[in-house]
Amino acid sequence: MDRKKFLLTSAATTAGVLFSSNIINAKQNAQQGPPPYSIDMVKEFVIAGHGNLEKTQSMVKDYPNLVFSKFDWGNGDFEAAIEGAGHLGNKDIANFLLDAGSRVTLFVLTMLGKTELVKPILEAYPKLIFANGPHGFTMLHHAKVGGKDGEELYSYLQEKGLKEDWVKIK
């Protein structure tokens, strides 16, 4: 092989390797997707979900996937914004977040008084009656903060042996 042919072949090979590597990197970046939300943003959203409908709506408008995020308060005490709305009895926020695609929990359904959804699940899985929600709030607590909507489930849970509305989880 003469010098000219060697240089052309080497240049073409180098260009091919660089081009291939750029394609591979672009594919990997596309598969990884956008960066994760900051912990501070998730915390701010979860706090807003406890009682600030306007801020919750604004944050969902700007970052729709926040409805799926949870904040770790420590020791595995994870909480989503909808769960904050649930244990504080904020039905407007809970319903907004459900409409926005948030993941529903038995605790939130209990607060909303969705007896027709909660009872069959608890009949199928009776040990869930004693499950702990965020911060240790039980379904009895959620039924209580649900007010009139939660009265039927409150009585049902007591009949099934749930007496505590909060248990220490830390």
N, C-alpha and C positions, 0 to 999 in steps of 0.2 A: 504494500500500500504506500502510495507516495504521500508526501508531507501535506499537500493541499487537501487530499481526500481524507486523511487522518484528522485534520483540523475541522473540516466540515462535519464529519461523522461525530467527532467529540462534541462539537457545538450543538448539533441536533440532539444528541443523547442527553446532554445537560439540560437543554431547554425542555425536553420531554419529561425528564425527572422533576424539574421545577414546576412545570405545568400540572403534572399528575399530583404532586404534593399539594398544590394550591386547591385542586378539585377535592382531594381527600379532606383537607382542613375545612373547606367550605361545607362539605356534607356533614362533617362532625359538628360544626357550629350550628348548622340548621337542625340537626337532631337534638342537640342539647337545649335548644330553645332559649328563651330570655332568662336573664339571671333571676335568682330567687328574690322575693320581696324582702326588704330589710326587717329585722326583728323589731325595730322601733315602729315601723309602719304597721306590722301585724298587731303589735301590742296596742297601738293607738286605735286600730279598727275594732279590736275586741273590746276595749274600754268603751268606745262609742256605742257598740252594740248593746251595752248594758242599759243605756238610757238616752242616747242622743240620736233620734231618728234622722234629723237633718244632716248631721255629719256622716252617719252611716250611709245614707242615700248618696251623698256627695262622693264619698270614697268608693262606693260600688260603681258609680258612674265613671269615675276615673280609672279604677282598677277592678273590673268585674270579677276576676278570679279570687279576690280577697274573701269572697263568701266561702271558700274552701279552706281557708287558713285557720290555724290554731296557734295559740300562744302557750308556752310552757311556763307556768307560774312557779315551777320548782317541784322536784320530787315526782315528776310525771303527772302533775295536775294540769293537763292540757285543757284549753277552753277555746271554743269558737265564739264568734260574736253572737250567733243565734243561741248558744247556750247561756251566755250572759243575759240576753233578753229573757230566756226561759226561767232562770232562777230568780229574776227580779219581777217577773210577771208582765213584761212589756210586750203585749200582744201585737201592737202596731209594728214594732221593730221585727218581731219574730215572723209575722206574716209578710212583711216586706222582704225579709231575707229568704223566706221560702219561695216567694214569687221570683226572686233573683236567682234561684237555683241552689241555695244552701242545702247542705245535707241535714236531714231531719233526724231527731233523736226521740226516743220514748219519753224523755224528760220534758222536752218542748211540747210534744203531743199531749202529754199529761197536763201541762200548764194551760194549753189551749182547750182542754176539755174534750179531746177527741176519743171519747170512750169506745166508740165503735172500732177504732184502730188499735188502741192500747190493750183492751181486755183480751182479745184473741191472742195477741203475742204473749201476754203474761200467762194465759191459760196453757199455751204451748210450751213456754219456758218459765215456770213458776219461780225459779231462783232469781230471775231478773227483778222481781218485786223488791229485793233487798240490794239491788245494784246502787253504786254511788255515782252521782253525776259530778260535774266540776265542783271543786272545793268541798266535796263530801255531801252536797245537798242531795237528799233522796227524792224519790218520786212523790212521797207524801208532802214534802216541802213544795214541790212544783204544783201539786194539786191545790195546796192551800193558797199559793200566790195567784193561782188561776181564778180565784174568787168563785162566783156563781158557776162559771163554766167547769170548774174542777171539783165541784161538790160530790158528784156521783163517784168519781175516781177516788176522792179522798176517803169516802166511806168504804169503798171496795178494798182499797189498800189496807185500811185498818182491819177490816174483816179477815184479810189474808195474813195478818200478823205483823204488818209494818207499823211500828210505833214511833220510830225516830224520824225526825225531819232533817237531821244532820248527823254525820259521823266524821270523826277525825280521820283524815287520809294522810296526814304528814307525820 
